[in-house]
Amino acid sequence: MNGATTFAVPAVADLVYWTVFAIAVSVVAAPLLVRRRDGPALTLRNIGLATILIVPLTAALAFTMSDNELRLDGDRIVLHAAHFYQAERPLAEFDLARARSGRYDAIPEARLGVRTNGIGLPGYAAGWYTARDGGAIVVLLTDRERVVYLPARSGPALLISVEQPERFLAALRAAQTGR
């Protein structure tokens, strides 16, 4: 990786992990809501099966949500979000003159619409979304206070949480002008 610079993505908040835990507990406990005439042994068996299936899956999901990386590699932006979602795009595909940084709420063109393929939890979003204007956005949001929005000339825009948004934008602009 000649000339690669890595930018820190803010850590995933505890609320996200508690949400995943609550979902797992709800799914595991769901057999308790079903009255069975076969008795409590079958209900306990179903809870055991749900635990065997759900706990490893949700643990893996929780682990992958912290596996995020943002890199500027020469003239390419490389994003890995939640181990499942990856984007590697040339810098020339983005309109850096219209790029914005700040709070998510203060960037109206970056408002997320429908999630087409991704993860959406309170405090965490990763994957492919549609924008309110109908375009596509590749998203990695772990902190809505430190966000960079990169509108695209072609292809999907990027919406990324970055520890130092202004440093990231400055590096993108310097790479685009060849400095």
C-alpha positions, 0 to 999 in steps of 0.5 A: 500500500504505497502512499496509504493513509488510514483515518480513524473511524469513531468507536461503536457506542455501547448502545449498539451492543445493548441493542443487539443483546436485547434483540438476541434475548427477545428472539431466544425468549420468543418460544415462551410466548407460544403456548404449547399443548406438548408442555414445558419440555418442548418449550425449553427445547425450543429455547435451547435451539434458539440459543444455539442458533441466535447467540453465535450469530448475534455475537458475530454480528456484534464483533463485525460492527467494530471491524471498520476501516477508512483509508486513502490509498493513493487516489482511491478511497477504501472503506470497510464497514462491518466486515460485510460492506466494502467500497473502493472507489477512485477519488475522481468519482467524487465532487470534493467541492461539494463535500461536507463535514459536520453533524449528520443533522446539519447535512440535509443532502446526506439524509438516509432513505431506505436501507437497501442492503445493510445494518441499521441500529440506533447509533449505527448504520452500515451498508447501502442506503438510498438518499432522500433524493433517490440516489445511492449512498454507501454508509458507515455511521458510528458517530453522528457528530463527526460525519463526512459526506462525499457526493459522487459525480458517478456511482453512490455517494459516501457518508462516513463517520471519521474521528477527524473529518477536516483532516480527512477532507484536507487529505482528499483535496490534497490527493486530488490536486496531487500535493 
